[in-house]
Amino acid sequence: MLNMKILVTYYSVTGNTKKIAEAIYDAASEGNEIDLKDLNDISIKAFSNYDLVFLGSACHDSDLTHIVLQFLKTTPKTSDFKLAGFVTHASYTAEKGDYEKEMYDKWAGRCIKSFESFAQDNNVTFLGFFNCMGIPSPPIEKFIHDQIVTEEEQWVKYLEIIKKHPDENDIADAKQFAQEIIEKFG
Ligand SMILES: Cc1cc2nc3c(=O)[nH]c(=O)nc-3n(C[C@H](O)[C@H](O)[C@H](O)COP(=O)(O)O)c2cc1C
């Protein structure tokens, strides 16, 4: 379906989620009326002006950021838009193995649930979710080393992987996600 009004909006502190937002914007632009906005620059009422909203967040404290959660809480119940969510997180993604899945579930697993329960409570259709790893800031890196990936061999492996993300594959996957969401919408 062409000529949809689409909003791609994101809350990003260090730029990882913004990169994914830009990829989604690129992939969803063709044939549609589309805006790319920092969440700080819009009000929740603006969502009602769009057919489809891609909403992105960094993962903080194993959930969507407080700012995104607060933003969603203020959504008018009468809102009429379809939602797709995306998140970057410093945890591994779940699909790699048991250790990675455990880390993901504990440290980033709430993100999708928060989108889903928002959609359910507000009668908003939730079309899908994208997530990928994103390099953490130095204090968070230290926290992860001290508290989560404490074993040295695991840490070296983790650091080697996380420092590359989001990478080209994440960008390509985000673009594919955007196209799939648009197809679902149609
Ligand atoms: C205050 C803070 C808390 C964080 N908590 C988590 C967390 O609980 N789980 C996780 O996987 N990543 C966590 N991270 C890492 C970020 O989610 C990750 O680096 C993300 O890609 C940052 O996105 P941004 O560059 O768009 O801000 C945290 C980062 C910060 C700054």
The ligand as an SDF file (V2000), in Angstrom:
LIG
                    3D

 31 33  0  0  0  0  0  0  0  0999 V2000
   21.6110    4.1150   31.7010 C   0  0  0  0  0  0  0  0  0  0  0  0
   21.7610    2.9700   30.7420 C   0  0  0  0  0  0  0  0  0  0  0  0
   21.2070    1.7410   31.0760 C   0  0  0  0  0  0  0  0  0  0  0  0
   21.3280    0.6550   30.2030 C   0  0  0  0  0  0  0  0  0  0  0  0
   20.7450   -0.5210   30.5470 N   0  0  0  0  0  0  0  0  0  0  0  0
   20.8000   -1.5700   29.6750 C   0  0  0  0  0  0  0  0  0  0  0  0
   20.1410   -2.7930   29.9800 C   0  0  0  0  0  0  0  0  0  0  0  0
   19.5030   -2.9590   31.0290 O   0  0  0  0  0  0  0  0  0  0  0  0
   20.2070   -3.7980   29.0760 N   0  0  0  0  0  0  0  0  0  0  0  0
   20.8980   -3.6870   27.9010 C   0  0  0  0  0  0  0  0  0  0  0  0
   20.9220   -4.6370   27.1230 O   0  0  0  0  0  0  0  0  0  0  0  0
   21.5410   -2.5270   27.5830 N   0  0  0  0  0  0  0  0  0  0  0  0
   21.5050   -1.4760   28.4300 C   0  0  0  0  0  0  0  0  0  0  0  0
   22.1310   -0.2910   28.1230 N   0  0  0  0  0  0  0  0  0  0  0  0
   22.9150   -0.2130   26.8760 C   0  0  0  0  0  0  0  0  0  0  0  0
   22.1250    0.4630   25.7470 C   0  0  0  0  0  0  0  0  0  0  0  0
   20.8060   -0.0300   25.6610 O   0  0  0  0  0  0  0  0  0  0  0  0
   22.7830    0.2150   24.3810 C   0  0  0  0  0  0  0  0  0  0  0  0
   24.1390    0.5830   24.3840 O   0  0  0  0  0  0  0  0  0  0  0  0
   22.0110    0.9650   23.3020 C   0  0  0  0  0  0  0  0  0  0  0  0
   22.4560    0.5590   22.0220 O   0  0  0  0  0  0  0  0  0  0  0  0
   22.1830    2.4780   23.4430 C   0  0  0  0  0  0  0  0  0  0  0  0
   21.3700    3.0870   22.4840 O   0  0  0  0  0  0  0  0  0  0  0  0
   21.5400    4.6030   22.0570 P   0  0  0  0  0  0  0  0  0  0  0  0
   22.9380    4.7340   21.4620 O   0  0  0  0  0  0  0  0  0  0  0  0
   20.5000    4.8120   21.0190 O   0  0  0  0  0  0  0  0  0  0  0  0
   21.3540    5.4430   23.2690 O   0  0  0  0  0  0  0  0  0  0  0  0
   22.0290    0.7990   28.9680 C   0  0  0  0  0  0  0  0  0  0  0  0
   22.5810    2.0530   28.6600 C   0  0  0  0  0  0  0  0  0  0  0  0
   22.4600    3.1170   29.5310 C   0  0  0  0  0  0  0  0  0  0  0  0
   23.0770    4.4420   29.1580 C   0  0  0  0  0  0  0  0  0  0  0  0
  1  2  1  0
  2  3  1  0
  2 30  2  0
  3  4  2  0
  4  5  1  0
  4 28  1  0
  5  6  2  0
  6  7  1  0
  6 13  1  0
  7  8  2  0
  7  9  1  0
  9 10  1  0
 10 11  2  0
 10 12  1  0
 12 13  2  0
 13 14  1  0
 14 15  1  0
 14 28  1  0
 15 16  1  0
 16 17  1  0
 16 18  1  0
 18 19  1  0
 18 20  1  0
 20 21  1  0
 20 22  1  0
 22 23  1  0
 23 24  1  0
 24 25  2  0
 24 26  1  0
 24 27  1  0
 28 29  2  0
 29 30  1  0
 30 31  1  0
M  END
$$$$
